[in-house]
Amino acid sequence: MTRSHEPLIRLARFKVEELQKQMAELDRSKAALTNQIERLEASVPEEQAAATASKDGYLAYGSYAQAVIKRKDNIRASLNEVEAQSDALRERLAEAFQELKKYELLEERRVARIEQAQREAEQAELDEIAAIRHRRAH
């Protein structure tokens, strides 16, 4: 009789769950970075309005605008890096999920073979009982 695949299934399931947690963390990071970009973009019209109110504000706005552009570029670079990590992790997750399904399928086949062997043994026993009764009747 073959051994159970349950330990392999548990290990593969654990691996899938850990990778899913990592993927959720990357998704949260992407959302936070996207939110930062949106907040920066939303602040620009406010600062433009404030800059037109005074000469000093108008002069300071150029530096502010450059800082916003640089900050957005840095955030976008971080976002691209997180997306690349996400893509790589998604591939690892797909592989881990396939591995889990493979072990689950192997276990299903093993259990089906055991059940089939039990049915065959029960049928052989019933056949033997029927044969004995048939011989006694004749």
N, C-alpha and C positions, 0 to 999 in steps of 0.2 A: 504494500500500500504506500502511496506517495505521501509526502509530508504536506501539511497545510501551508498555504501561502499567506496566511494571516499576518505573520510578522513582517513580511515584505510589503503587504498591503498597508499595514499601520505606518511603516517607515515612509512609504511613498506618499501616503495621505498627509503625514506630518510635513514632508517636504513641500507638497502642493500648498498646504495651509501657510507655511512660512513664506513661500514665494508670493502668495496672495497678500499677505500682510505687507511685504516689501512693496508690492505694486500699489497698494492703498496708500502707503506713505509717499511714494513718488507722485501719485495722483494729488495728494494733499499739497505737496511741494509745488507742483505745476499750478494748482489753483491759487496758491499764495503768491507765486510770482506773477501770474496773470493779473491778480488783484492789485499788486503793486504797480504794474504798468498802467492799469486803468485809473488808479488814484493819481498817478503822475500826470496822465493825460487830462484828467478832470481838473487838475490844479492849474494848468496852463491858462485857460481863459480867465480865471480869477486873477491870476498874477498879471495878465495883460491889462485887464481892467484897472488894477491898482497902479500899474506902471504909467498908464496914460494920465493918471490924476496929478502926477507931479514930475518935475524935471529929474529929480534924484531917482525917483522910481523908474523913470524911463531909462536912465543910464544903468541902473542896477539890473534891469530886466534882461539885458543881453547876457550877463554872467549867469543869471538864473536859468535862462533858456538853454545855454550851453551845458550847464550842470544837469538839467533835466534830460537833455539828449544823451549825455554820457551815461547817466544813471539808467535810462531806458535801454541803452545798448548793452550795458553790463547785465541788466536783468534778463534781456533777451538771450544773451550768451549763456547765462545760467539756465534759462528755460530750455534752450537747445540741448544743453548737456543733460538735463533731467529727462528730456524726451528721448535722447539717445540711450540713456540708462533704461528707460521704460521699454523701448523697443527690444533691447537685449534681454531684459528680464521677462518680457512677454514670450520670447522664444524659449527661454529656460522653463517658464511655466507651462508652455504647451508640451515640451518634452517630458516634464515631470508628470503632467496629466496623462499623457500617452502611456508612460511607464505604469502609473497607477491602474489605468484601464487594462493594461496587459496582465498585471498580476491578478486583478479581479476576474478577468476572463479565465485565466488559468485555474483559479480557485473554483469558479463555477463549473468548469469542465471536470475538475477533480471530484467535486461533490457529486456531479451527475454520474461519473463512473462508479463511485461508491454506491449510489442509490440504485444504479442499474445492476451492479453485482449483487446487491441485497435482493432486488426483485427476482433475479435469476436464481439465487439460492433458495428463496421462498418458493418459487415455481418448481424447482427441482425437488424440494421437500414435499410439496403437494403432489407432484407426479409420482414420487416414491410411495407416498401413502396410498394413492389411488392404485398403483400397481400391486401393492401388498393386499389391499382389499379385493382387488380383482382376482388375484391368485387364491385367496381364501374362499372367495365365492365359487370358484370352479374347482 
